[in-house]
Amino acid sequence: MTDGLLENIIQLEKRIQFEVTAERARADEWLKRELAAIENSFAAELNTEEERCRQTLTEKKAELQCEGADLEATSSAWCQRLSKLDDATLRDLLKRHLAAILPGGDHDHPHGQS
């Protein structure tokens, strides 16, 4: 009877080993499927995000070009107005700006020299 019992134990152990091997193979297949699904999902999200970034970049570029054109037009208009000022007015403006910038007030010669 011990030989029969030992044979049963060996057969049971072989069956358990076979089932463990089969379960590992099923787990490996499941893992491969899940990994492929996650990679596909990631790739789709990456493409979506890249497209959103390209769209944002295009919008911001257009926005900045408009702002640049506005600044250029404003500065051009300002330059046109300044170019039409006569020399006396320009000197008065320059003196006021220099007085605000330079220390010591608006004296032409701070030491009283002429």
C-alpha positions, 0 to 999 in steps of 0.5 A, a space after each residue: 500500500 505504501 507503493 500505491 500511496 507513493 505513486 499517488 503522491 508522485 502523480 499528484 505532484 506531477 499534476 500540480 507541477 503541470 497546472 502551475 506551469 500552465 497557470 504561469 503560461 496563462 499569466 504570461 499571456 495575460 501580462 503580454 496582452 495587458 502590456 500591449 493594451 497599456 502601450 497602445 493606450 499610452 501611444 494614443 494619449 501621447 499622440 493626442 497630447 502632441 497634437 494639443 501641444 502643436 495646436 497650442 503652439 500654432 495659436 500662441 504663434 499667431 497671437 504673438 505675431 498679431 501682438 508684434 504687428 500691433 507693437 510695430 504699428 504703434 511704434 511706427 506711428 510714434 516715430 512718425 509723430 516724433 519725426 514731425 516735431 520741430 527742434 525746439 520742442 524736441 530740445 524741451 522734451 529732451 531737457 525734461 527727460 534728462 532732468 528726470 534721469 540725471 542727478 542734480 536737476 536740470 542744470 546744463 553745467 552743475 558747477 556753474 561753468 558756461 
